[in-house]
Amino acid sequence: MTVYAALLRGINVGGHNKIKMSELRDVLETAGCKQVQTYIQSGNVVLTSELDASSLQHLIEEEIRNTFGFSISVVIRSSADFEAIMRQCPYKEETLLEGESIHVSMLSFVPHEDGLNRLAAAERGNDEYTIIGSDVHLLFRKSIRDSKLAVHLAKLGTPGTVRNWNTMKKLSDMIAKQER
């Protein structure tokens, strides 16, 4: 059994794609996932499964489509992947200035060179990013809502979902507890 983080993209935002986390837990447990835990309403799930990441992604997307009647993207990271994301982050919480924040965009796949070039050429103000594999570490100097960089992440050409550093830390803690 592998511990995974399943990150649902675009649920419970602006009254669209509503899923109650208790219902999601029930659906995933019925589908064979174990130790299913959710964190806040934005689609953060930690679970264990015998499936590989790709099969788990397909299962969750299909169960959501069949149960809730809409399609969303799900990004899967194993516990080892998630640990690497946390360890490799080039931005350190203790060095943030007032108003700055760290986020991570976890992508469905590694972006192609043309996507990387489009993002590199985009206006991003003084926000910073570092891409490691299929994850984009983001440093926003002000709010993500006001960020030019955040608007241009779609130029990478791969679906992804963004989480703030506090959520990343909480998920990391949940994963570590399930690993024990």
DRENDO-1510 file (C-alpha; in Angstrom, 1 decimal, always signed):
<recs>
REC; n; res; u; v; w
REC; 1; MET; +0.0; +0.0; +0.0 .
REC; 2; THR; +1.2; +3.5; -0.9 .
REC; 3; VAL; +0.3; +6.7; +0.8 .
REC; 4; TYR; -0.8; +9.4; -1.7 .
REC; 5; ALA; -2.0; +12.9; -1.8 .
REC; 6; ALA; -4.9; +13.4; -4.3 .
REC; 7; LEU; -5.4; +17.0; -5.2 .
REC; 8; LEU; -8.7; +17.9; -6.9 .
REC; 9; ARG; -8.7; +20.8; -9.2 .
REC; 10; GLY; -11.6; +23.3; -9.3 .
REC; 11; ILE; -14.0; +22.0; -6.7 .
REC; 12; ASN; -16.1; +24.1; -4.3 .
REC; 13; VAL; -15.0; +27.3; -6.0 .
REC; 14; GLY; -17.6; +30.0; -6.6 .
REC; 15; GLY; -20.5; +27.6; -6.0 .
REC; 16; HIS; -19.4; +25.3; -8.8 .
REC; 17; ASN; -18.5; +21.6; -8.7 .
REC; 18; LYS; -19.7; +21.2; -5.2 .
REC; 19; ILE; -18.5; +18.1; -3.3 .
REC; 20; LYS; -18.9; +17.6; +0.4 .
REC; 21; MET; -15.8; +16.1; +1.8 .
REC; 22; SER; -17.7; +13.5; +3.9 .
REC; 23; GLU; -19.3; +12.3; +0.6 .
REC; 24; LEU; -16.0; +12.2; -1.2 .
REC; 25; ARG; -14.5; +10.1; +1.6 .
REC; 26; ASP; -17.4; +7.7; +1.4 .
REC; 27; VAL; -17.0; +7.4; -2.4 .
REC; 28; LEU; -13.3; +6.8; -2.3 .
REC; 29; GLU; -13.6; +4.2; +0.5 .
REC; 30; THR; -16.3; +2.4; -1.4 .
REC; 31; ALA; -14.0; +2.4; -4.5 .
REC; 32; GLY; -11.3; +0.6; -2.4 .
REC; 33; CYS; -9.1; +3.4; -1.0 .
REC; 34; LYS; -8.0; +3.1; +2.6 .
REC; 35; GLN; -7.4; +5.6; +5.4 .
REC; 36; VAL; -9.1; +8.4; +3.4 .
REC; 37; GLN; -8.7; +11.8; +5.1 .
REC; 38; THR; -9.6; +15.2; +3.7 .
REC; 39; TYR; -8.4; +18.6; +4.6 .
REC; 40; ILE; -10.5; +21.7; +4.1 .
REC; 41; GLN; -13.1; +22.0; +1.3 .
REC; 42; SER; -10.8; +22.6; -1.6 .
REC; 43; GLY; -10.2; +19.0; -2.5 .
REC; 44; ASN; -7.2; +17.8; -0.6 .
REC; 45; VAL; -7.2; +14.1; +0.1 .
REC; 46; VAL; -4.6; +11.8; +1.8 .
REC; 47; LEU; -5.2; +8.1; +1.4 .
REC; 48; THR; -3.6; +4.7; +0.9 .
REC; 49; SER; -4.0; +2.5; -2.2 .
REC; 50; GLU; -2.6; -0.5; -3.9 .
REC; 51; LEU; -3.0; +1.2; -7.2 .
REC; 52; ASP; -0.2; +3.0; -9.0 .
REC; 53; ALA; -0.5; +6.8; -9.3 .
REC; 54; SER; -2.0; +6.8; -12.9 .
REC; 55; SER; -4.6; +4.2; -12.1 .
REC; 56; LEU; -5.5; +6.0; -8.9 .
REC; 57; GLN; -6.0; +9.3; -10.7 .
REC; 58; HIS; -8.2; +7.6; -13.3 .
REC; 59; LEU; -10.3; +5.9; -10.6 .
REC; 60; ILE; -10.8; +9.1; -8.6 .
REC; 61; GLU; -11.7; +11.1; -11.7 .
REC; 62; GLU; -14.2; +8.4; -12.8 .
REC; 63; GLU; -15.8; +8.0; -9.4 .
REC; 64; ILE; -16.3; +11.8; -9.2 .
REC; 65; ARG; -17.8; +11.9; -12.7 .
REC; 66; ASN; -20.1; +8.9; -12.0 .
REC; 67; THR; -21.2; +10.1; -8.5 .
REC; 68; PHE; -21.3; +13.9; -8.7 .
REC; 69; GLY; -21.9; +14.3; -12.4 .
REC; 70; PHE; -19.0; +16.5; -13.5 .
REC; 71; SER; -15.4; +16.1; -14.7 .
REC; 72; ILE; -12.4; +17.5; -12.9 .
REC; 73; SER; -8.7; +16.9; -13.0 .
REC; 74; VAL; -7.0; +15.1; -10.1 .
REC; 75; VAL; -3.3; +15.4; -9.5 .
REC; 76; ILE; -1.7; +12.5; -7.6 .
REC; 77; ARG; +1.6; +12.6; -5.6 .
REC; 78; SER; +3.0; +9.7; -3.7 .
REC; 79; SER; +4.3; +10.2; -0.2 .
REC; 80; ALA; +7.8; +10.2; -1.6 .
REC; 81; ASP; +6.9; +12.7; -4.3 .
REC; 82; PHE; +5.3; +15.0; -1.7 .
REC; 83; GLU; +8.3; +14.7; +0.6 .
REC; 84; ALA; +10.6; +15.8; -2.2 .
REC; 85; ILE; +8.3; +18.8; -3.1 .
REC; 86; MET; +8.6; +20.0; +0.5 .
REC; 87; ARG; +12.4; +19.3; +0.8 .
REC; 88; GLN; +13.3; +20.9; -2.6 .
REC; 89; CYS; +11.4; +24.1; -2.2 .
REC; 90; PRO; +13.9; +26.9; -3.0 .
REC; 91; TYR; +11.9; +29.4; -0.9 .
REC; 92; LYS; +12.1; +29.4; +2.8 .
REC; 93; GLU; +9.3; +30.4; +5.1 .
REC; 94; GLU; +11.6; +32.0; +7.6 .
REC; 95; THR; +13.0; +34.4; +5.0 .
REC; 96; LEU; +9.6; +35.7; +3.8 .
REC; 97; LEU; +9.0; +39.4; +4.0 .
REC; 98; GLU; +5.6; +40.7; +5.1 .
REC; 99; GLY; +3.0; +40.0; +2.5 .
REC; 100; GLU; +5.0; +37.3; +0.7 .
REC; 101; SER; +3.8; +33.8; +0.3 .
REC; 102; ILE; +4.9; +30.4; -1.0 .
REC; 103; HIS; +2.7; +28.2; -3.1 .
REC; 104; VAL; +3.2; +25.1; -5.2 .
REC; 105; SER; +1.5; +24.3; -8.5 .
REC; 106; MET; +1.4; +20.5; -8.9 .
REC; 107; LEU; +1.1; +19.7; -12.6 .
REC; 108; SER; -0.4; +16.7; -14.3 .
REC; 109; PHE; +2.8; +16.1; -16.3 .
REC; 110; VAL; +6.2; +17.7; -16.8 .
REC; 111; PRO; +5.7; +20.8; -19.1 .
REC; 112; HIS; +7.2; +20.7; -22.6 .
REC; 113; GLU; +9.9; +23.1; -23.7 .
REC; 114; ASP; +7.4; +25.4; -25.6 .
REC; 115; GLY; +5.3; +25.8; -22.4 .
REC; 116; LEU; +8.4; +26.6; -20.4 .
REC; 117; ASN; +9.4; +29.2; -22.9 .
REC; 118; ARG; +6.0; +30.8; -22.9 .
REC; 119; LEU; +6.0; +31.1; -19.2 .
REC; 120; ALA; +9.6; +32.5; -19.2 .
REC; 121; ALA; +8.5; +35.1; -21.6 .
REC; 122; ALA; +5.4; +36.2; -19.7 .
REC; 123; GLU; +5.2; +39.3; -17.6 .
REC; 124; ARG; +5.5; +38.2; -13.9 .
REC; 125; GLY; +6.4; +41.4; -12.0 .
REC; 126; ASN; +8.8; +40.5; -9.2 .
REC; 127; ASP; +7.2; +37.2; -8.4 .
REC; 128; GLU; +9.5; +34.2; -8.7 .
REC; 129; TYR; +9.1; +30.5; -9.8 .
REC; 130; THR; +11.2; +27.4; -9.9 .
REC; 131; ILE; +10.1; +24.3; -11.8 .
REC; 132; ILE; +11.3; +21.0; -10.5 .
REC; 133; GLY; +9.9; +18.1; -12.6 .
REC; 134; SER; +6.1; +18.5; -12.7 .
REC; 135; ASP; +6.0; +20.9; -9.7 .
REC; 136; VAL; +6.2; +24.7; -9.8 .
REC; 137; HIS; +7.4; +26.4; -6.6 .
REC; 138; LEU; +6.0; +29.9; -6.5 .
REC; 139; LEU; +7.1; +33.0; -4.5 .
REC; 140; PHE; +4.5; +35.7; -4.6 .
REC; 141; ARG; +5.6; +39.1; -3.3 .
REC; 142; LYS; +2.0; +40.2; -2.7 .
REC; 143; SER; -1.3; +38.2; -3.0 .
REC; 144; ILE; -1.7; +35.4; -5.4 .
REC; 145; ARG; -4.9; +37.2; -6.4 .
REC; 146; ASP; -2.8; +40.1; -7.7 .
REC; 147; SER; -0.1; +38.1; -9.2 .
REC; 148; LYS; +0.8; +38.4; -12.9 .
REC; 149; LEU; +2.7; +35.1; -12.6 .
REC; 150; ALA; -0.3; +33.2; -11.3 .
REC; 151; VAL; -2.3; +34.3; -14.3 .
REC; 152; HIS; +0.3; +32.9; -16.7 .
REC; 153; LEU; +0.8; +29.4; -15.2 .
REC; 154; ALA; -1.6; +28.1; -17.8 .
REC; 155; LYS; +1.0; +28.9; -20.5 .
REC; 156; LEU; +2.8; +25.8; -19.3 .
REC; 157; GLY; +0.2; +23.8; -21.2 .
REC; 158; THR; -0.5; +21.2; -18.5 .
REC; 159; PRO; -3.3; +21.1; -16.0 .
REC; 160; GLY; -2.3; +21.8; -12.5 .
REC; 161; THR; -3.6; +22.7; -9.1 .
REC; 162; VAL; -2.1; +25.3; -6.7 .
REC; 163; ARG; -1.8; +25.0; -2.9 .
REC; 164; ASN; -0.5; +27.5; -0.4 .
REC; 165; TRP; +2.4; +26.5; +1.8 .
REC; 166; ASN; +0.3; +26.1; +4.9 .
REC; 167; THR; -1.9; +23.6; +3.1 .
REC; 168; MET; +1.3; +21.8; +1.8 .
REC; 169; LYS; +2.6; +21.6; +5.4 .
REC; 170; LYS; -0.7; +20.2; +6.7 .
REC; 171; LEU; -0.8; +17.6; +3.9 .
REC; 172; SER; +2.8; +16.7; +4.6 .
REC; 173; ASP; +1.9; +16.1; +8.3 .
REC; 174; MET; -1.1; +14.0; +7.3 .
REC; 175; ILE; +1.0; +11.9; +5.0 .
REC; 176; ALA; +3.7; +11.4; +7.6 .
REC; 177; LYS; +1.1; +10.2; +10.1 .
REC; 178; GLN; -0.2; +7.6; +7.7 .
REC; 179; GLU; +3.3; +6.4; +6.9 .
REC; 180; ARG; +3.9; +5.5; +10.5 .
</recs>
